[in-house]
Amino acid sequence: MRSKSSNDASVGRMTAHKRLITAHAEGSSAGVRLERLPTNTTTNNHPVHRWYNFIAGFSPEFVQACVSLQRPSASEHLHLLDPFAGCGTALVTARMMNLAATGYDPHPFFSIISEAKANSAQYWPDLKDICASIERGFDAPCPIADVLPEAAGAFLAKLFEPSALQALLGARIALEQDGLAPNALAVLVLSRVLDHSCRAATDGIYKAPTSKKRALLPAEALRRVLETLIGDQIEAVSGHIPAKVHRKSSEDMPEVATHSVDLVVTSPPYLNNFDFAEMTRMYLYFWGMAGTWSEITENVRGKLIVNTTTALKGHKDIQENYRSSLSPQLLPEVDAAVSALAEKRKTKAGKKEYDLLVYPYLSQMQNTLRECLRTMKTGAGFHMMVSDAALYGIHLPAPRWIAKMMISCGYGDVECHIVRQRGHRWVLDKREGSETGLGEYYVFGRAR
C-alpha cells in the first residue's frame, strides 16, 4: 500500500521496502536473513542487547538498516524516537551508532531495563557496589512473608526453591538499604539472576509453575550474569549521547519538541491478546511493582495500549468514543471485523471479548502516530514492524489498518509489505486460524 501522493513521488525510484532490503544487504546486518529482522533471534549475538532479551522484540539489524536509510554519512548526528521502547533495542543500537535517542514505555519493568541498557555507561561505575550489595543480601536471607504480599509470595513460591527465594529477597532488601534499589542496572542484574535461579521453565511466553528447568543457585547465577556484563564492557561504556527513556504512554509526548526527530523505529504491541503484564508477573511481584493480580491490571495493563481482554476495564463503555475517532474511510472494514468477532463470541465457551479490543487499539495507535508525526522533521522516516492477527479465526489486518491511519494522519509515501510468515507454531486443534495466514509487516511512512 502507498498513499496517493507517494505514487507520483515513487516513480523512478525504489520503494522504501526495497531500500530497506538493499540497506540490510549492504550493511553490518548482511549475514542475517531478511525475515529475521522483525524477530529477537539475533539479539543474543549483540553486546549489551543480550543483557536482557525478550521474545516480542525486533533485531538490532533492523534498526541499523533504518538508520542507514536516513543518515547520508556516518558523521551526521540524528535523533531517533521509539514510541514503544520495550527492552531498548532501538535505543541501544542508536547509542552505539552515536545517535541521540528517545524512548517511551509505560511498563514499569521494561522501562527500567531499557534505561539500564540504553544508558549503561552512566550506571557502569556502580556495578562493583551492586554486586557487593547483592552478595551481602544472599548471606542475609529474608522470610517471604516479611517482604511480599500474600498473593505475590504464593506465586513466587511456585517458581523458586524456598531457600533461593529468601536469598534473592535478601539481595533486594540489601540493594534498598544501600540506596541502590532505584539503580536501573541493579534491577537488571538481579532480575537476570532471578531468571537463572527460577526452577520454572518458560512455557511459550509465560513462566509456568508446572514446568521445570535446572535452576542455578543465586550465587552461581550472579557469576554468570557478571561474566556476560563484563565481557561487554567496551560496548557498555561506549557512546557519548545519553538516551532519554520516559515511563509513560507515547500517545502524548510533550517531552519531544516538534520537528526534532530524524527517524522513528519501532514495533508496537500486536492486536493479538498478548499479555505483556502476565508475562512479567515474576518481576512485577518480586520488585513490589504490583502485589496482586488486580494491581497488575491497575498498575501495568491500564497504562499500556489496549491489546488484551484482561485490560478492558474502563474501555468497554466508551467503545463509540474510540470508534468515532477513526477515519470514516477505515470504519467499514473495521466495523465488519468487530461485528464478526461479536457474533463469534456468542458461540464460544470462554466468551472472550475480542470484539472490544479493536476500536481502542486502533484509536490509541492513531494517537501515537499523530504524536510521532508532530515530532518528525520534514523528510523523516517512520519505520514499524507489526503483525496481523486472527482472533476466533477472524482475520484482523492491523498493519494495513495502521498504514491507512498513517495516510489519514498526513504521512506521505506510506507502504506496507510483508517481511515474513508467522503463526505456524500456534496452530492447535482448539484454536482457529486465519484462512489468510499471518505475517509480520514492515510499515513505512515519511513526514511531509
Phi, psi and omega in degrees: 000137172224149176291160182302317181297329183283338179301317178290317185290338186271354181298127175082007177218163183290152172289164179300324180297316179292324177295322177297316179299317180296314179298321179295317182290328185268343187268195182291350180268012188300333181277004183249131179297145183304320184291351177270352181302318181274015180244169178264012191289346178260354189299322181292351176273356187246130175302149181069310176306321186285353179300321174213118183250162184211135188299331184272005184279171173249181190266151171301329180297326177297316180296315180303316181295318180296319179296319182296333177288330187265333188258114180295327182218155183294341183274348183282131180268129181240165177243116180258139176240132171237105182285350176229074195290332179056234181268013168090020182303312180294321183291318179295316179298317179299315181298319180289341176262010178063042174254151166287145183216143176228135180227152177233135170199120182280352180291122188296330180277311182298323181295326177290317178298317178299316178298315182298319183281316184291329181242040184300329179298326180293324186265347187303320179300342181272355189300318181299315180293323178299314181293320179297319180294316179296317179296320177298321179293325176302326182276359179228066184301146182249136173301140185302315184294341180282343187243321190250144169300161187303312183295317179295317179297319180296320180292312182293332178296338177281342186259342186227153166296143184306316182293324179292316181295320179295322177293319180295319176293325174299322178293320177299314180296321179298319177298321178295316181295328181270007178073020183254358182299325178283353184288121186297322179293325177298318178295317179299312184300309183291330177293321176292326174297320176304313181303313183289332183272349182286134181270353179268133178282162174273115181263099184076268180232354185245151169287115185256111182302335182276349179257151188235149171217169178288125179258136175275150170296146184308318180295319178294321178297319179298319178299320180294318180296316181296322179301318179293312182298312183295327176296340181254020188301317183301313180288330182295327183258006181279164179088143185239358183248108180298141174276155176247121181244120182251125181273074180196171179289146177275007175295338178218115186235062182295343180290342181257124183292149177299138178056042180245352187257135181269331176200151176246129176229122188199168170214114185276172169304143178273155179277066188220018177066027179276115192267100181291339178281314181299318184291345178249018185301323180303313182289318182300317179290315185299317184272002178075019176286341173202150181243346181218169177299319181293325177291328175298317178296316183289314189272339185238296183303320183294348180262346187268163169303134183291114176217009181220146184294338179284355181251018189275354179302127180089350182253341185296323188274358182237031180302320182292327176300315178296316182299316185290344179280347185272157180297136177302331179292336182271334192298318183305316180290319180291317178303319181296319179293318179297317179296319179296319178295320180296319179292318181294327181299327182297336183264358186256138182295320182286335178051041178296137188272058180299329182296337182272359178275330196292308183298312180296321179301310182294320180295316179292322175297321179298320177301316180293320178301318180294318179295320177300315181298322178300321185280344190276139172291157174302128181091351179295144181262143176248121184237122183226138167253127183207157183243157167276182183210165174222105178253128187054028180079000179270123182284130179242100183281064185305318179301318180292322177296318179297318178299319178296321178295323179298319178298315181292334178282340178117005176291150173250169177054038185284133179223155178216116185227141176285139179254321179204153172282149179210173175096353183293335180287345186255016180280110180233154179300325184276352183245126179281133176265182179258135177298333182286332186084154185248156179202171171253138191239147172262118179248128184233147172206168181224141177286134182256000000 
